Amino acid sequence: MTVPAATAAIIESAPPGNAGVASATFHVARQLGNAVGVALFGSLTAATDLTTGVRWSAAIAAVAMSAAAIAARRWRPTPVPA
């Protein structure tokens, strides 16, 4: 649900000549994050029983998302005047 809004925000914040590079970088980072997340949480779930692994995975994901939200809020770029 957030990918279209994030993509639009990234493309709009990039200089006009670099919109394609910004979009591609965002999508590569998103795919890499998905692959690493599935691998890490899958291995955590496989290393423990299912319920414990899923609970740990959810807790780690919540902490990571909170840290990302705080970092995004703190280091958000200044808007480029039109």
Rosetta silent file (secondary structure, phi, psi, omega in degrees, C-alpha in Angstrom):
SEQUENCE: MTVPAATAAIIESAPPGNAGVASATFHVARQLGNAVGVALFGSLTAATDLTTGVRWSAAIAAVAMSAAAIAARRWRPTPVPA
SCORE:     score description
SCORE:     0.000 S_00000001
   1 L     0.000  -25.435 -177.073    0.000    0.000    0.000 S_00000001
   2 L   -95.030  -12.219 -175.354    2.887    2.372    0.577 S_00000001
   3 H   -62.122  -45.788  178.968    4.953    1.587   -2.522 S_00000001
   4 H   -61.181  -40.156  179.476    3.109    3.945   -4.925 S_00000001
   5 H   -68.369  -40.425  178.974    3.327    6.824   -2.447 S_00000001
   6 H   -66.672  -41.257  178.238    6.986    6.133   -1.693 S_00000001
   7 H   -61.985  -44.897  179.057    7.822    5.868   -5.389 S_00000001
   8 H   -63.002  -41.679  179.871    6.074    9.169   -6.109 S_00000001
   9 H   -64.147  -40.566 -179.408    7.848   10.890   -3.213 S_00000001
  10 H   -68.651  -44.345 -179.509   11.237    9.647   -4.354 S_00000001
  11 H   -65.508  -40.426 -179.659   10.714   10.600   -7.997 S_00000001
  12 H   -68.603  -28.726 -178.362    9.378   14.040   -7.062 S_00000001
  13 H   -84.202  -14.417 -179.950   12.340   14.723   -4.750 S_00000001
  14 L   -82.867  151.512  173.734   14.922   13.801   -7.399 S_00000001
  15 L   -60.605  150.604 -174.467   16.210   16.325   -9.911 S_00000001
  16 H   -52.272  -36.722 -178.625   14.316   16.047  -13.229 S_00000001
  17 H   -77.678  -11.067 -176.353   17.183   14.358  -15.037 S_00000001
  18 H  -114.891   15.733 -178.464   17.648   11.718  -12.328 S_00000001
  19 H   -62.501  -39.457  179.060   14.066   10.545  -11.774 S_00000001
  20 H   -66.130  -40.441  178.255   14.751    7.211  -13.493 S_00000001
  21 H   -65.463  -42.292  179.668   17.871    6.601  -11.424 S_00000001
  22 H   -63.175  -43.787  179.081   15.998    7.448   -8.220 S_00000001
  23 H   -63.954  -44.389 -179.850   13.150    5.099   -9.103 S_00000001
  24 H   -64.494  -41.683  178.487   15.503    2.264  -10.031 S_00000001
  25 H   -62.316  -43.029  178.519   17.542    2.698   -6.849 S_00000001
  26 H   -61.163  -45.421 -177.079   14.384    2.611   -4.749 S_00000001
  27 H   -69.663  -34.993  175.389   13.109   -0.545   -6.430 S_00000001
  28 H   -65.118  -44.714  178.517   16.465   -2.326   -6.127 S_00000001
  29 H   -62.495  -39.132  178.799   16.612   -1.462   -2.421 S_00000001
  30 H   -64.748  -44.932  179.590   13.037   -2.670   -1.973 S_00000001
  31 H   -66.177  -40.858  178.416   13.731   -5.991   -3.697 S_00000001
  32 H   -64.030  -43.171  177.400   16.957   -6.483   -1.754 S_00000001
  33 H   -61.803  -40.868  177.483   15.176   -5.742    1.516 S_00000001
  34 H   -62.969  -45.477 -178.244   12.435   -8.231    0.664 S_00000001
  35 H   -64.548  -45.230  179.567   14.936  -10.968   -0.189 S_00000001
  36 H   -66.342  -41.106  179.151   17.040  -10.419    2.932 S_00000001
  37 H   -62.230  -45.117  178.887   13.951  -10.184    5.134 S_00000001
  38 H   -63.198  -42.547 -179.255   12.484  -13.429    3.832 S_00000001
  39 H   -65.375  -46.474 -178.425   15.833  -15.199    4.227 S_00000001
  40 H   -67.512  -47.925 -178.029   16.469  -13.927    7.761 S_00000001
  41 H   -70.648  -32.077  175.340   12.968  -14.408    9.100 S_00000001
  42 H   -65.608  -42.380  178.628   12.664  -17.769    7.370 S_00000001
  43 H   -69.234  -34.957  176.152   15.874  -19.000    8.942 S_00000001
  44 H   -64.755  -42.113  179.086   14.790  -17.674   12.348 S_00000001
  45 H   -68.057  -36.861 -179.917   11.482  -19.487   12.049 S_00000001
  46 H   -72.848  -28.386 -177.576   13.199  -22.685   10.900 S_00000001
  47 H   -77.231  -21.395  179.665   15.731  -22.544   13.759 S_00000001
  48 L  -122.563 -177.651  173.555   13.015  -22.453   16.437 S_00000001
  49 L   -72.045  161.252 -170.597    9.502  -23.777   16.645 S_00000001
  50 H   -57.167  -48.286 -175.551    7.036  -22.010   14.369 S_00000001
  51 H   -63.826  -45.789  179.641    5.237  -19.916   16.984 S_00000001
  52 H   -64.581  -42.220  179.934    8.408  -18.649   18.637 S_00000001
  53 H   -63.121  -41.436  179.717   10.043  -17.903   15.287 S_00000001
  54 H   -68.148  -39.613  178.437    7.057  -15.939   14.023 S_00000001
  55 H   -63.889  -44.998  177.735    6.845  -13.951   17.260 S_00000001
  56 H   -63.413  -42.053  179.136   10.554  -13.078   17.132 S_00000001
  57 H   -61.073  -43.446  179.282   10.272  -12.189   13.457 S_00000001
  58 H   -65.170  -40.228  179.493    7.324   -9.880   14.139 S_00000001
  59 H   -65.848  -43.866  179.132    9.135   -8.213   17.032 S_00000001
  60 H   -64.268  -41.530  178.695   12.301   -7.661   14.975 S_00000001
  61 H   -63.544  -39.922  179.426   10.248   -6.303   12.059 S_00000001
  62 H   -64.919  -42.025  178.121    8.411   -3.889   14.378 S_00000001
  63 H   -65.252  -43.053 -179.950   11.681   -2.581   15.820 S_00000001
  64 H   -63.839  -42.204  179.331   13.206   -2.220   12.347 S_00000001
  65 H   -66.469  -39.038  177.534   10.160   -0.346   11.022 S_00000001
  66 H   -64.082  -42.984  178.497   10.146    1.959   14.052 S_00000001
  67 H   -63.724  -40.522  178.804   13.844    2.704   13.603 S_00000001
  68 H   -65.645  -38.922  178.846   13.307    3.405    9.892 S_00000001
  69 H   -65.970  -41.337  178.519   10.405    5.743   10.653 S_00000001
  70 H   -65.213  -43.572  179.487   12.462    7.647   13.220 S_00000001
  71 H   -64.168  -41.497  179.419   15.418    7.896   10.819 S_00000001
  72 H   -64.621  -38.735  179.826   13.194    9.067    7.973 S_00000001
  73 H   -68.833  -40.237 -176.568   11.619   11.699   10.180 S_00000001
  74 H   -73.299  -43.002 -174.297   14.950   12.902   11.515 S_00000001
  75 L  -108.360   33.474  179.796   16.928   12.992    8.265 S_00000001
  76 L   -70.237  140.027 -177.067   14.225   13.925    5.796 S_00000001
  77 L   -70.899  154.778  176.365   15.575   16.033    2.938 S_00000001
  78 L   -76.213  142.849 -179.538   14.651   19.650    2.545 S_00000001
  79 L   -64.396  143.155  177.400   12.180   20.297   -0.276 S_00000001
  80 L   -87.464  124.306  179.238   13.641   21.540   -3.549 S_00000001
  81 L   -65.000  144.954 -177.705   12.009   24.811   -4.632 S_00000001
  82 L   -76.339    0.000    0.000   10.218   24.633   -7.955 S_00000001
